[in-house]
Structure formats: C-alpha cells, structure tokens
Amino acid sequence: MATPDLGLIHRFLPGAPGLPVLLLLHGTGGDEHDLLPLGEALLPGAPRLSPRGKVLENGMPRFFRRLAEGVFDLDDLRNRTHELADFLEAADKAYGLNGRKPVAVGFSNGANIAASLLLLRPGVLGGALLIRPMVPFVPESLPDLGGVLVQINAGQADPLVPPPQSEALAQLLGDAGASVRLHWVSGGHALTPEDLDAGKAWFGFSSLSPHAGRPPW
C-alpha cells in the first residue's frame, strides 16, 4: 500500500486499536525510521506514526530552524508547529485513527517541537514523553492543558540542556494545567537504557495500569 502524501515524509505502522497512537519525533540528523524501535519497546503493539523533519541543517533533517545552538528561529518554529499539527489531522483521516489524540515521543529537536505543539495547538496531543527538551518559547498566554499527561526525561550531565531549562519547561507546562513528571537520568544528551525504563514505567502507570485513571487519548 502506497504511503499517502500528507505533506511530510513519514512511516505509519498500524497497531492495536485499544492503545494510543505514538507520534515519534526524531532528533537532529534523524529520520522517520529512527524512533520506530523505541516506540515498539515503550508500548508494544501501539500504532506508530513517524514523520521526518523538513528542515535541513548541513544536510541533517530537523523539525524547525535554529540560529545557533539553543537559539531557535521562533517564526519558523511556529510555522513548522502548525504544519505538523495539520499533518496529524490529515493522518487521522488517512489512517482511520478516529480522532485518537496521539502521544508524542520526542527526542531533542523532536521533543522541542512536541512541546511547541502542546503550547500552540493544545488540542492535538493527548500526552507527551519529552526526552532532553528545552523550553521552545514562552507564550503570551498559557493554553489549557488540563488532563494532558507529560513526562520529561532530563539528563543530569546534559551539556546541551542545563537543568534549569528542564525545570522551566516542567513549570511552564504545569502552569498550563498539564500533569507533568520530571525524571532525571544519569546520562548526558544521548538516549540511554534508563530513558527506556523510565518511559515504559510512565506508559504503564499512565495508560495501562488497572489502578490508573483512563488517560485522554
């Protein structure tokens, strides 16, 4: 079956209808294949939707432009965030997802645009696992993120994202009403087995545990 043209190169792998759709958002230099194994490991059997960022930085795909390390092109960030949200709405129709709000699993640049989605298009995501994110921007007014579940995996020795950045993002999303858990891993900016373990535990508590309330996705 040919992949439909939804504006972004992507992969979609169908899964169990009772599980949330995972929106997999790669880091700088990644592509639509990178996080597929992570998604399956985090929540086996879940549908996986994985787009490729359209911006190239020295030939490496990203989801939005930056002016320097840690300095974002905010106009491009906003435009690309709306482009991604529109892609998700088109994917919902193309793949018959029946309005299920996806749960973002984003790493680095992918985590940053997922955070931007929460702030700019708050009705699009049902939750997010953000691995090594920064504050993408501070909105003039906070969206209503009541009922949205978010976990931030921050690296204690991350040379690119200082701890105050992770704490500020957790505070920002919490102030908007999201239920935020900030989890510290012992590594730096790279993905570690601890990220997988913490992510699996978060998904198990938030969506699969019989003792947990049903999440919004």
Biotite code that builds the C-alpha atoms (Angstrom):
import biotite.structure as struc

atoms = struc.array([
    struc.Atom([0.000, 0.000, 0.000], chain_id="A", res_id=1, res_name="MET", atom_name="CA", element="C"),
    struc.Atom([1.439, 3.373, -1.025], chain_id="A", res_id=2, res_name="ALA", atom_name="CA", element="C"),
    struc.Atom([2.069, 5.930, 1.697], chain_id="A", res_id=3, res_name="THR", atom_name="CA", element="C"),
    struc.Atom([-0.321, 8.871, 1.218], chain_id="A", res_id=4, res_name="PRO", atom_name="CA", element="C"),
    struc.Atom([1.129, 12.318, 0.606], chain_id="A", res_id=5, res_name="ASP", atom_name="CA", element="C"),
    struc.Atom([0.293, 14.229, 3.787], chain_id="A", res_id=6, res_name="LEU", atom_name="CA", element="C"),
    struc.Atom([2.909, 16.950, 3.435], chain_id="A", res_id=7, res_name="GLY", atom_name="CA", element="C"),
    struc.Atom([5.655, 15.192, 5.413], chain_id="A", res_id=8, res_name="LEU", atom_name="CA", element="C"),
    struc.Atom([7.652, 12.076, 4.560], chain_id="A", res_id=9, res_name="ILE", atom_name="CA", element="C"),
    struc.Atom([6.621, 9.545, 7.173], chain_id="A", res_id=10, res_name="HIS", atom_name="CA", element="C"),
    struc.Atom([6.059, 5.954, 8.225], chain_id="A", res_id=11, res_name="ARG", atom_name="CA", element="C"),
    struc.Atom([2.860, 4.628, 9.740], chain_id="A", res_id=12, res_name="PHE", atom_name="CA", element="C"),
    struc.Atom([2.685, 1.216, 11.351], chain_id="A", res_id=13, res_name="LEU", atom_name="CA", element="C"),
    struc.Atom([-0.814, 0.172, 12.452], chain_id="A", res_id=14, res_name="PRO", atom_name="CA", element="C"),
    struc.Atom([-1.313, -1.490, 15.791], chain_id="A", res_id=15, res_name="GLY", atom_name="CA", element="C"),
    struc.Atom([-3.859, -2.440, 18.398], chain_id="A", res_id=16, res_name="ALA", atom_name="CA", element="C"),
    struc.Atom([-6.916, -0.142, 18.366], chain_id="A", res_id=17, res_name="PRO", atom_name="CA", element="C"),
    struc.Atom([-7.030, -0.040, 22.169], chain_id="A", res_id=18, res_name="GLY", atom_name="CA", element="C"),
    struc.Atom([-3.581, 1.525, 22.506], chain_id="A", res_id=19, res_name="LEU", atom_name="CA", element="C"),
    struc.Atom([-2.612, 5.165, 21.971], chain_id="A", res_id=20, res_name="PRO", atom_name="CA", element="C"),
    struc.Atom([-1.065, 6.213, 18.686], chain_id="A", res_id=21, res_name="VAL", atom_name="CA", element="C"),
    struc.Atom([2.597, 7.088, 19.226], chain_id="A", res_id=22, res_name="LEU", atom_name="CA", element="C"),
    struc.Atom([3.867, 10.146, 17.370], chain_id="A", res_id=23, res_name="LEU", atom_name="CA", element="C"),
    struc.Atom([7.614, 9.578, 17.065], chain_id="A", res_id=24, res_name="LEU", atom_name="CA", element="C"),
    struc.Atom([9.682, 12.743, 16.573], chain_id="A", res_id=25, res_name="LEU", atom_name="CA", element="C"),
    struc.Atom([13.384, 12.281, 15.863], chain_id="A", res_id=26, res_name="HIS", atom_name="CA", element="C"),
    struc.Atom([16.329, 14.454, 16.868], chain_id="A", res_id=27, res_name="GLY", atom_name="CA", element="C"),
    struc.Atom([18.634, 16.432, 14.579], chain_id="A", res_id=28, res_name="THR", atom_name="CA", element="C"),
    struc.Atom([20.012, 14.196, 11.840], chain_id="A", res_id=29, res_name="GLY", atom_name="CA", element="C"),
    struc.Atom([17.413, 11.505, 12.352], chain_id="A", res_id=30, res_name="GLY", atom_name="CA", element="C"),
    struc.Atom([14.586, 10.430, 10.087], chain_id="A", res_id=31, res_name="ASP", atom_name="CA", element="C"),
    struc.Atom([11.262, 8.627, 10.077], chain_id="A", res_id=32, res_name="GLU", atom_name="CA", element="C"),
    struc.Atom([12.906, 5.280, 10.877], chain_id="A", res_id=33, res_name="HIS", atom_name="CA", element="C"),
    struc.Atom([14.973, 6.273, 13.912], chain_id="A", res_id=34, res_name="ASP", atom_name="CA", element="C"),
    struc.Atom([12.477, 6.005, 16.763], chain_id="A", res_id=35, res_name="LEU", atom_name="CA", element="C"),
    struc.Atom([10.324, 3.146, 15.455], chain_id="A", res_id=36, res_name="LEU", atom_name="CA", element="C"),
    struc.Atom([12.173, 0.569, 17.617], chain_id="A", res_id=37, res_name="PRO", atom_name="CA", element="C"),
    struc.Atom([11.923, 2.837, 20.659], chain_id="A", res_id=38, res_name="LEU", atom_name="CA", element="C"),
    struc.Atom([8.183, 3.207, 20.145], chain_id="A", res_id=39, res_name="GLY", atom_name="CA", element="C"),
    struc.Atom([7.686, -0.548, 19.961], chain_id="A", res_id=40, res_name="GLU", atom_name="CA", element="C"),
    struc.Atom([9.826, -1.068, 23.066], chain_id="A", res_id=41, res_name="ALA", atom_name="CA", element="C"),
    struc.Atom([7.944, 1.599, 25.033], chain_id="A", res_id=42, res_name="LEU", atom_name="CA", element="C"),
    struc.Atom([4.444, 0.337, 24.230], chain_id="A", res_id=43, res_name="LEU", atom_name="CA", element="C"),
    struc.Atom([4.436, -2.943, 22.284], chain_id="A", res_id=44, res_name="PRO", atom_name="CA", element="C"),
    struc.Atom([1.674, -3.182, 19.705], chain_id="A", res_id=45, res_name="GLY", atom_name="CA", element="C"),
    struc.Atom([0.825, 0.526, 19.669], chain_id="A", res_id=46, res_name="ALA", atom_name="CA", element="C"),
    struc.Atom([0.291, 2.230, 16.287], chain_id="A", res_id=47, res_name="PRO", atom_name="CA", element="C"),
    struc.Atom([3.328, 4.316, 15.349], chain_id="A", res_id=48, res_name="ARG", atom_name="CA", element="C"),
    struc.Atom([3.343, 7.466, 13.228], chain_id="A", res_id=49, res_name="LEU", atom_name="CA", element="C"),
    struc.Atom([6.814, 8.787, 12.487], chain_id="A", res_id=50, res_name="SER", atom_name="CA", element="C"),
    struc.Atom([7.371, 11.874, 10.287], chain_id="A", res_id=51, res_name="PRO", atom_name="CA", element="C"),
    struc.Atom([10.656, 13.275, 9.012], chain_id="A", res_id=52, res_name="ARG", atom_name="CA", element="C"),
    struc.Atom([11.503, 16.910, 9.665], chain_id="A", res_id=53, res_name="GLY", atom_name="CA", element="C"),
    struc.Atom([11.582, 19.043, 6.512], chain_id="A", res_id=54, res_name="LYS", atom_name="CA", element="C"),
    struc.Atom([14.305, 21.491, 7.551], chain_id="A", res_id=55, res_name="VAL", atom_name="CA", element="C"),
    struc.Atom([17.894, 20.618, 6.646], chain_id="A", res_id=56, res_name="LEU", atom_name="CA", element="C"),
    struc.Atom([20.842, 21.821, 8.711], chain_id="A", res_id=57, res_name="GLU", atom_name="CA", element="C"),
    struc.Atom([24.089, 20.878, 6.978], chain_id="A", res_id=58, res_name="ASN", atom_name="CA", element="C"),
    struc.Atom([22.150, 18.058, 5.337], chain_id="A", res_id=59, res_name="GLY", atom_name="CA", element="C"),
    struc.Atom([20.649, 16.825, 8.629], chain_id="A", res_id=60, res_name="MET", atom_name="CA", element="C"),
    struc.Atom([16.835, 16.757, 8.971], chain_id="A", res_id=61, res_name="PRO", atom_name="CA", element="C"),
    struc.Atom([15.260, 18.843, 11.726], chain_id="A", res_id=62, res_name="ARG", atom_name="CA", element="C"),
    struc.Atom([11.711, 19.893, 12.511], chain_id="A", res_id=63, res_name="PHE", atom_name="CA", element="C"),
    struc.Atom([12.498, 23.635, 12.590], chain_id="A", res_id=64, res_name="PHE", atom_name="CA", element="C"),
    struc.Atom([15.388, 26.016, 12.022], chain_id="A", res_id=65, res_name="ARG", atom_name="CA", element="C"),
    struc.Atom([17.713, 27.334, 14.678], chain_id="A", res_id=66, res_name="ARG", atom_name="CA", element="C"),
    struc.Atom([20.010, 30.357, 14.560], chain_id="A", res_id=67, res_name="LEU", atom_name="CA", element="C"),
    struc.Atom([22.660, 28.831, 16.821], chain_id="A", res_id=68, res_name="ALA", atom_name="CA", element="C"),
    struc.Atom([22.950, 26.049, 19.396], chain_id="A", res_id=69, res_name="GLU", atom_name="CA", element="C"),
    struc.Atom([19.971, 26.538, 21.693], chain_id="A", res_id=70, res_name="GLY", atom_name="CA", element="C"),
    struc.Atom([18.750, 29.643, 19.807], chain_id="A", res_id=71, res_name="VAL", atom_name="CA", element="C"),
    struc.Atom([15.588, 28.902, 17.826], chain_id="A", res_id=72, res_name="PHE", atom_name="CA", element="C"),
    struc.Atom([14.130, 30.665, 14.795], chain_id="A", res_id=73, res_name="ASP", atom_name="CA", element="C"),
    struc.Atom([10.812, 31.366, 16.501], chain_id="A", res_id=74, res_name="LEU", atom_name="CA", element="C"),
    struc.Atom([8.910, 32.307, 13.341], chain_id="A", res_id=75, res_name="ASP", atom_name="CA", element="C"),
    struc.Atom([9.958, 29.059, 11.675], chain_id="A", res_id=76, res_name="ASP", atom_name="CA", element="C"),
    struc.Atom([9.219, 27.119, 14.855], chain_id="A", res_id=77, res_name="LEU", atom_name="CA", element="C"),
    struc.Atom([5.655, 28.432, 14.922], chain_id="A", res_id=78, res_name="ARG", atom_name="CA", element="C"),
    struc.Atom([5.106, 27.750, 11.215], chain_id="A", res_id=79, res_name="ASN", atom_name="CA", element="C"),
    struc.Atom([6.525, 24.231, 11.435], chain_id="A", res_id=80, res_name="ARG", atom_name="CA", element="C"),
    struc.Atom([4.496, 23.504, 14.558], chain_id="A", res_id=81, res_name="THR", atom_name="CA", element="C"),
    struc.Atom([1.265, 24.351, 12.755], chain_id="A", res_id=82, res_name="HIS", atom_name="CA", element="C"),
    struc.Atom([2.460, 22.337, 9.743], chain_id="A", res_id=83, res_name="GLU", atom_name="CA", element="C"),
    struc.Atom([2.998, 19.308, 11.986], chain_id="A", res_id=84, res_name="LEU", atom_name="CA", element="C"),
    struc.Atom([-0.402, 19.755, 13.634], chain_id="A", res_id=85, res_name="ALA", atom_name="CA", element="C"),
    struc.Atom([-2.048, 19.910, 10.202], chain_id="A", res_id=86, res_name="ASP", atom_name="CA", element="C"),
    struc.Atom([-0.160, 16.745, 9.220], chain_id="A", res_id=87, res_name="PHE", atom_name="CA", element="C"),
    struc.Atom([-1.573, 14.977, 12.286], chain_id="A", res_id=88, res_name="LEU", atom_name="CA", element="C"),
    struc.Atom([-5.100, 15.977, 11.375], chain_id="A", res_id=89, res_name="GLU", atom_name="CA", element="C"),
    struc.Atom([-4.582, 14.676, 7.833], chain_id="A", res_id=90, res_name="ALA", atom_name="CA", element="C"),
    struc.Atom([-3.060, 11.447, 9.161], chain_id="A", res_id=91, res_name="ALA", atom_name="CA", element="C"),
    struc.Atom([-6.061, 10.900, 11.415], chain_id="A", res_id=92, res_name="ASP", atom_name="CA", element="C"),
    struc.Atom([-8.311, 10.838, 8.346], chain_id="A", res_id=93, res_name="LYS", atom_name="CA", element="C"),
    struc.Atom([-5.913, 8.956, 6.066], chain_id="A", res_id=94, res_name="ALA", atom_name="CA", element="C"),
    struc.Atom([-5.276, 6.138, 8.539], chain_id="A", res_id=95, res_name="TYR", atom_name="CA", element="C"),
    struc.Atom([-8.693, 5.964, 10.176], chain_id="A", res_id=96, res_name="GLY", atom_name="CA", element="C"),
    struc.Atom([-7.479, 6.857, 13.663], chain_id="A", res_id=97, res_name="LEU", atom_name="CA", element="C"),
    struc.Atom([-10.955, 8.031, 14.643], chain_id="A", res_id=98, res_name="ASN", atom_name="CA", element="C"),
    struc.Atom([-9.840, 11.149, 16.430], chain_id="A", res_id=99, res_name="GLY", atom_name="CA", element="C"),
    struc.Atom([-7.487, 9.409, 18.848], chain_id="A", res_id=100, res_name="ARG", atom_name="CA", element="C"),
    struc.Atom([-5.076, 12.027, 20.131], chain_id="A", res_id=101, res_name="LYS", atom_name="CA", element="C"),
    struc.Atom([-1.530, 10.770, 19.635], chain_id="A", res_id=102, res_name="PRO", atom_name="CA", element="C"),
    struc.Atom([1.043, 10.646, 22.389], chain_id="A", res_id=103, res_name="VAL", atom_name="CA", element="C"),
    struc.Atom([4.279, 12.284, 21.286], chain_id="A", res_id=104, res_name="ALA", atom_name="CA", element="C"),
    struc.Atom([7.591, 10.570, 21.951], chain_id="A", res_id=105, res_name="VAL", atom_name="CA", element="C"),
    struc.Atom([10.173, 13.190, 21.046], chain_id="A", res_id=106, res_name="GLY", atom_name="CA", element="C"),
    struc.Atom([13.939, 13.280, 21.382], chain_id="A", res_id=107, res_name="PHE", atom_name="CA", element="C"),
    struc.Atom([15.903, 16.551, 21.458], chain_id="A", res_id=108, res_name="SER", atom_name="CA", element="C"),
    struc.Atom([14.718, 18.592, 18.430], chain_id="A", res_id=109, res_name="ASN", atom_name="CA", element="C"),
    struc.Atom([11.676, 16.312, 18.222], chain_id="A", res_id=110, res_name="GLY", atom_name="CA", element="C"),
    struc.Atom([10.931, 16.866, 21.913], chain_id="A", res_id=111, res_name="ALA", atom_name="CA", element="C"),
    struc.Atom([11.160, 20.623, 21.385], chain_id="A", res_id=112, res_name="ASN", atom_name="CA", element="C"),
    struc.Atom([8.590, 20.672, 18.593], chain_id="A", res_id=113, res_name="ILE", atom_name="CA", element="C"),
    struc.Atom([6.362, 18.352, 20.639], chain_id="A", res_id=114, res_name="ALA", atom_name="CA", element="C"),
    struc.Atom([6.498, 20.897, 23.485], chain_id="A", res_id=115, res_name="ALA", atom_name="CA", element="C"),
    struc.Atom([5.687, 23.609, 20.951], chain_id="A", res_id=116, res_name="SER", atom_name="CA", element="C"),
    struc.Atom([2.676, 21.563, 19.791], chain_id="A", res_id=117, res_name="LEU", atom_name="CA", element="C"),
    struc.Atom([1.412, 21.458, 23.367], chain_id="A", res_id=118, res_name="LEU", atom_name="CA", element="C"),
    struc.Atom([1.749, 25.222, 23.695], chain_id="A", res_id=119, res_name="LEU", atom_name="CA", element="C"),
    struc.Atom([0.477, 26.284, 20.244], chain_id="A", res_id=120, res_name="LEU", atom_name="CA", element="C"),
    struc.Atom([-2.049, 23.572, 19.323], chain_id="A", res_id=121, res_name="ARG", atom_name="CA", element="C"),
    struc.Atom([-3.125, 22.227, 22.719], chain_id="A", res_id=122, res_name="PRO", atom_name="CA", element="C"),
    struc.Atom([-5.937, 20.055, 21.399], chain_id="A", res_id=123, res_name="GLY", atom_name="CA", element="C"),
    struc.Atom([-3.730, 17.938, 19.155], chain_id="A", res_id=124, res_name="VAL", atom_name="CA", element="C"),
    struc.Atom([-1.765, 15.740, 21.589], chain_id="A", res_id=125, res_name="LEU", atom_name="CA", element="C"),
    struc.Atom([-3.128, 13.560, 24.347], chain_id="A", res_id=126, res_name="GLY", atom_name="CA", element="C"),
    struc.Atom([0.232, 13.346, 26.105], chain_id="A", res_id=127, res_name="GLY", atom_name="CA", element="C"),
    struc.Atom([3.961, 13.519, 25.573], chain_id="A", res_id=128, res_name="ALA", atom_name="CA", element="C"),
    struc.Atom([7.180, 11.803, 26.583], chain_id="A", res_id=129, res_name="LEU", atom_name="CA", element="C"),
    struc.Atom([9.800, 14.522, 26.072], chain_id="A", res_id=130, res_name="LEU", atom_name="CA", element="C"),
    struc.Atom([13.411, 13.344, 26.089], chain_id="A", res_id=131, res_name="ILE", atom_name="CA", element="C"),
    struc.Atom([16.033, 16.115, 26.561], chain_id="A", res_id=132, res_name="ARG", atom_name="CA", element="C"),
    struc.Atom([13.732, 19.024, 25.667], chain_id="A", res_id=133, res_name="PRO", atom_name="CA", element="C"),
    struc.Atom([14.270, 22.752, 26.104], chain_id="A", res_id=134, res_name="MET", atom_name="CA", element="C"),
    struc.Atom([11.703, 25.497, 26.510], chain_id="A", res_id=135, res_name="VAL", atom_name="CA", element="C"),
    struc.Atom([10.770, 26.154, 22.858], chain_id="A", res_id=136, res_name="PRO", atom_name="CA", element="C"),
    struc.Atom([9.249, 29.558, 23.622], chain_id="A", res_id=137, res_name="PHE", atom_name="CA", element="C"),
    struc.Atom([7.133, 31.213, 26.308], chain_id="A", res_id=138, res_name="VAL", atom_name="CA", element="C"),
    struc.Atom([3.631, 32.029, 25.031], chain_id="A", res_id=139, res_name="PRO", atom_name="CA", element="C"),
    struc.Atom([1.970, 35.346, 25.786], chain_id="A", res_id=140, res_name="GLU", atom_name="CA", element="C"),
    struc.Atom([-0.927, 33.439, 27.341], chain_id="A", res_id=141, res_name="SER", atom_name="CA", element="C"),
    struc.Atom([-0.940, 29.867, 28.550], chain_id="A", res_id=142, res_name="LEU", atom_name="CA", element="C"),
    struc.Atom([-3.064, 27.242, 26.791], chain_id="A", res_id=143, res_name="PRO", atom_name="CA", element="C"),
    struc.Atom([-5.385, 24.940, 28.697], chain_id="A", res_id=144, res_name="ASP", atom_name="CA", element="C"),
    struc.Atom([-3.513, 21.634, 29.052], chain_id="A", res_id=145, res_name="LEU", atom_name="CA", element="C"),
    struc.Atom([-5.779, 20.215, 31.742], chain_id="A", res_id=146, res_name="GLY", atom_name="CA", element="C"),
    struc.Atom([-5.789, 16.413, 31.590], chain_id="A", res_id=147, res_name="GLY", atom_name="CA", element="C"),
    struc.Atom([-2.663, 16.179, 29.405], chain_id="A", res_id=148, res_name="VAL", atom_name="CA", element="C"),
    struc.Atom([0.000, 13.802, 30.744], chain_id="A", res_id=149, res_name="LEU", atom_name="CA", element="C"),
    struc.Atom([3.648, 14.739, 30.211], chain_id="A", res_id=150, res_name="VAL", atom_name="CA", element="C"),
    struc.Atom([6.905, 13.145, 31.256], chain_id="A", res_id=151, res_name="GLN", atom_name="CA", element="C"),
    struc.Atom([10.216, 14.958, 30.773], chain_id="A", res_id=152, res_name="ILE", atom_name="CA", element="C"),
    struc.Atom([13.373, 12.841, 30.774], chain_id="A", res_id=153, res_name="ASN", atom_name="CA", element="C"),
    struc.Atom([16.249, 15.205, 31.545], chain_id="A", res_id=154, res_name="ALA", atom_name="CA", element="C"),
    struc.Atom([19.951, 14.328, 31.673], chain_id="A", res_id=155, res_name="GLY", atom_name="CA", element="C"),
    struc.Atom([21.819, 15.269, 34.841], chain_id="A", res_id=156, res_name="GLN", atom_name="CA", element="C"),
    struc.Atom([25.025, 15.669, 32.795], chain_id="A", res_id=157, res_name="ALA", atom_name="CA", element="C"),
    struc.Atom([23.449, 17.053, 29.606], chain_id="A", res_id=158, res_name="ASP", atom_name="CA", element="C"),
    struc.Atom([25.893, 19.570, 28.066], chain_id="A", res_id=159, res_name="PRO", atom_name="CA", element="C"),
    struc.Atom([23.206, 21.000, 25.746], chain_id="A", res_id=160, res_name="LEU", atom_name="CA", element="C"),
    struc.Atom([20.242, 21.362, 28.106], chain_id="A", res_id=161, res_name="VAL", atom_name="CA", element="C"),
    struc.Atom([21.116, 22.799, 31.526], chain_id="A", res_id=162, res_name="PRO", atom_name="CA", element="C"),
    struc.Atom([18.935, 21.569, 34.410], chain_id="A", res_id=163, res_name="PRO", atom_name="CA", element="C"),
    struc.Atom([17.170, 24.961, 34.786], chain_id="A", res_id=164, res_name="PRO", atom_name="CA", element="C"),
    struc.Atom([15.850, 24.567, 31.213], chain_id="A", res_id=165, res_name="GLN", atom_name="CA", element="C"),
    struc.Atom([14.241, 21.228, 32.046], chain_id="A", res_id=166, res_name="SER", atom_name="CA", element="C"),
    struc.Atom([12.818, 22.612, 35.276], chain_id="A", res_id=167, res_name="GLU", atom_name="CA", element="C"),
    struc.Atom([11.478, 25.709, 33.499], chain_id="A", res_id=168, res_name="ALA", atom_name="CA", element="C"),
    struc.Atom([9.682, 23.601, 30.886], chain_id="A", res_id=169, res_name="LEU", atom_name="CA", element="C"),
    struc.Atom([8.134, 21.400, 33.570], chain_id="A", res_id=170, res_name="ALA", atom_name="CA", element="C"),
    struc.Atom([6.972, 24.536, 35.391], chain_id="A", res_id=171, res_name="GLN", atom_name="CA", element="C"),
    struc.Atom([5.598, 26.113, 32.187], chain_id="A", res_id=172, res_name="LEU", atom_name="CA", element="C"),
    struc.Atom([3.588, 23.041, 31.183], chain_id="A", res_id=173, res_name="LEU", atom_name="CA", element="C"),
    struc.Atom([2.414, 22.517, 34.750], chain_id="A", res_id=174, res_name="GLY", atom_name="CA", element="C"),
    struc.Atom([1.248, 26.112, 34.984], chain_id="A", res_id=175, res_name="ASP", atom_name="CA", element="C"),
    struc.Atom([-0.813, 25.440, 31.842], chain_id="A", res_id=176, res_name="ALA", atom_name="CA", element="C"),
    struc.Atom([-2.550, 22.576, 33.647], chain_id="A", res_id=177, res_name="GLY", atom_name="CA", element="C"),
    struc.Atom([-0.660, 19.547, 32.364], chain_id="A", res_id=178, res_name="ALA", atom_name="CA", element="C"),
    struc.Atom([0.152, 16.700, 34.724], chain_id="A", res_id=179, res_name="SER", atom_name="CA", element="C"),
    struc.Atom([3.958, 16.801, 34.483], chain_id="A", res_id=180, res_name="VAL", atom_name="CA", element="C"),
    struc.Atom([6.574, 14.424, 35.834], chain_id="A", res_id=181, res_name="ARG", atom_name="CA", element="C"),
    struc.Atom([10.228, 15.477, 35.584], chain_id="A", res_id=182, res_name="LEU", atom_name="CA", element="C"),
    struc.Atom([12.519, 12.450, 35.619], chain_id="A", res_id=183, res_name="HIS", atom_name="CA", element="C"),
    struc.Atom([16.298, 12.782, 35.843], chain_id="A", res_id=184, res_name="TRP", atom_name="CA", element="C"),
    struc.Atom([18.578, 10.235, 34.201], chain_id="A", res_id=185, res_name="VAL", atom_name="CA", element="C"),
    struc.Atom([22.262, 9.961, 34.995], chain_id="A", res_id=186, res_name="SER", atom_name="CA", element="C"),
    struc.Atom([23.478, 10.425, 31.409], chain_id="A", res_id=187, res_name="GLY", atom_name="CA", element="C"),
    struc.Atom([24.019, 13.354, 29.096], chain_id="A", res_id=188, res_name="GLY", atom_name="CA", element="C"),
    struc.Atom([22.107, 14.292, 25.944], chain_id="A", res_id=189, res_name="HIS", atom_name="CA", element="C"),
    struc.Atom([22.087, 10.861, 24.284], chain_id="A", res_id=190, res_name="ALA", atom_name="CA", element="C"),
    struc.Atom([19.336, 8.310, 24.735], chain_id="A", res_id=191, res_name="LEU", atom_name="CA", element="C"),
    struc.Atom([20.110, 5.722, 27.414], chain_id="A", res_id=192, res_name="THR", atom_name="CA", element="C"),
    struc.Atom([18.554, 2.457, 28.622], chain_id="A", res_id=193, res_name="PRO", atom_name="CA", element="C"),
    struc.Atom([17.330, 4.453, 31.627], chain_id="A", res_id=194, res_name="GLU", atom_name="CA", element="C"),
    struc.Atom([15.190, 6.538, 29.256], chain_id="A", res_id=195, res_name="ASP", atom_name="CA", element="C"),
    struc.Atom([13.540, 3.364, 28.011], chain_id="A", res_id=196, res_name="LEU", atom_name="CA", element="C"),
    struc.Atom([12.929, 2.051, 31.516], chain_id="A", res_id=197, res_name="ASP", atom_name="CA", element="C"),
    struc.Atom([11.504, 5.376, 32.713], chain_id="A", res_id=198, res_name="ALA", atom_name="CA", element="C"),
    struc.Atom([9.350, 5.706, 29.601], chain_id="A", res_id=199, res_name="GLY", atom_name="CA", element="C"),
    struc.Atom([7.959, 2.193, 29.955], chain_id="A", res_id=200, res_name="LYS", atom_name="CA", element="C"),
    struc.Atom([7.147, 2.848, 33.591], chain_id="A", res_id=201, res_name="ALA", atom_name="CA", element="C"),
    struc.Atom([5.386, 6.107, 32.685], chain_id="A", res_id=202, res_name="TRP", atom_name="CA", element="C"),
    struc.Atom([3.307, 4.487, 29.951], chain_id="A", res_id=203, res_name="PHE", atom_name="CA", element="C"),
    struc.Atom([2.461, 1.605, 32.268], chain_id="A", res_id=204, res_name="GLY", atom_name="CA", element="C"),
    struc.Atom([1.282, 3.910, 35.028], chain_id="A", res_id=205, res_name="PHE", atom_name="CA", element="C"),
    struc.Atom([-0.474, 6.443, 32.844], chain_id="A", res_id=206, res_name="SER", atom_name="CA", element="C"),
    struc.Atom([-2.271, 4.249, 30.336], chain_id="A", res_id=207, res_name="SER", atom_name="CA", element="C"),
    struc.Atom([-2.093, 0.536, 31.064], chain_id="A", res_id=208, res_name="LEU", atom_name="CA", element="C"),
    struc.Atom([-2.198, 0.074, 34.820], chain_id="A", res_id=209, res_name="SER", atom_name="CA", element="C"),
    struc.Atom([-5.581, -1.116, 36.072], chain_id="A", res_id=210, res_name="PRO", atom_name="CA", element="C"),
    struc.Atom([-5.086, 1.234, 39.013], chain_id="A", res_id=211, res_name="HIS", atom_name="CA", element="C"),
    struc.Atom([-4.627, 4.314, 36.848], chain_id="A", res_id=212, res_name="ALA", atom_name="CA", element="C"),
    struc.Atom([-7.413, 6.515, 35.578], chain_id="A", res_id=213, res_name="GLY", atom_name="CA", element="C"),
    struc.Atom([-8.053, 6.353, 31.863], chain_id="A", res_id=214, res_name="ARG", atom_name="CA", element="C"),
    struc.Atom([-5.938, 8.939, 30.024], chain_id="A", res_id=215, res_name="PRO", atom_name="CA", element="C"),
    struc.Atom([-7.407, 11.383, 27.474], chain_id="A", res_id=216, res_name="PRO", atom_name="CA", element="C"),
    struc.Atom([-6.011, 9.533, 24.477], chain_id="A", res_id=217, res_name="TRP", atom_name="CA", element="C"),
])
